[in-house]
Amino acid sequence: MPHERHHSGPRIAFVTSPQLLAVLEELKLREPIFHHPEFGTTRRDYENMTDAEFWEVGASGRRYSREFVLETLESRTPDPDESKWLTRDFQCREIAADNYLITYTLATLWRRTSAGWKVLYHQGTLVEPQP
């Protein structure tokens, strides 16, 4: 008898612990990254919000350096549809002291520094529902 699997989309493998709920709420306001004008719109703003070690994996599966992302952000035209993006299933895990992995349906790694939150890693892989 074949083993049946029922899929309704990706599943998050962990639940945010109660002591991280305040961090989760803070970071939810910043996601998706680079799409909140209240946190800045200039290259200097983007430099300030990204860690020097920042990199990302785009929906294409390619890895992009901080410099490439900063150059792209500097030359992009704002997209009014970005404000309509739906985000859900937010979870937060502290993976090292002051380093938090935020996952949602989108993954981003944030570092808390004395200068404020800095994004360290972002992955924008498209997820297709399973048949």
ChimeraX attribute file (.defattr): number of C-alpha atoms within 10 A of each C-alpha:
attribute: neighborCount
match mode: 1-to-1
recipient: residues
	/A:1	3
	/A:2	4
	/A:3	4
	/A:4	6
	/A:5	7
	/A:6	7
	/A:7	10
	/A:8	8
	/A:9	12
	/A:10	13
	/A:11	10
	/A:12	12
	/A:13	6
	/A:14	10
	/A:15	11
	/A:16	15
	/A:17	12
	/A:18	8
	/A:19	8
	/A:20	14
	/A:21	14
	/A:22	11
	/A:23	16
	/A:24	21
	/A:25	13
	/A:26	11
	/A:27	20
	/A:28	19
	/A:29	11
	/A:30	16
	/A:31	18
	/A:32	20
	/A:33	16
	/A:34	17
	/A:35	16
	/A:36	14
	/A:37	11
	/A:38	8
	/A:39	15
	/A:40	15
	/A:41	15
	/A:42	13
	/A:43	15
	/A:44	11
	/A:45	14
	/A:46	21
	/A:47	18
	/A:48	17
	/A:49	22
	/A:50	21
	/A:51	19
	/A:52	13
	/A:53	10
	/A:54	20
	/A:55	20
	/A:56	22
	/A:57	16
	/A:58	14
	/A:59	13
	/A:60	9
	/A:61	12
	/A:62	11
	/A:63	14
	/A:64	15
	/A:65	13
	/A:66	20
	/A:67	13
	/A:68	13
	/A:69	15
	/A:70	17
	/A:71	11
	/A:72	12
	/A:73	16
	/A:74	14
	/A:75	9
	/A:76	8
	/A:77	8
	/A:78	11
	/A:79	8
	/A:80	7
	/A:81	7
	/A:82	11
	/A:83	10
	/A:84	7
	/A:85	8
	/A:86	9
	/A:87	12
	/A:88	10
	/A:89	12
	/A:90	19
	/A:91	23
	/A:92	24
	/A:93	19
	/A:94	17
	/A:95	10
	/A:96	9
	/A:97	8
	/A:98	11
	/A:99	18
	/A:100	23
	/A:101	20
	/A:102	22
	/A:103	22
	/A:104	18
	/A:105	18
	/A:106	20
	/A:107	19
	/A:108	21
	/A:109	21
	/A:110	22
	/A:111	21
	/A:112	16
	/A:113	11
	/A:114	7
	/A:115	8
	/A:116	9
	/A:117	19
	/A:118	21
	/A:119	26
	/A:120	22
	/A:121	20
	/A:122	23
	/A:123	19
	/A:124	17
	/A:125	15
	/A:126	12
	/A:127	11
	/A:128	8
	/A:129	9
	/A:130	10
	/A:131	8
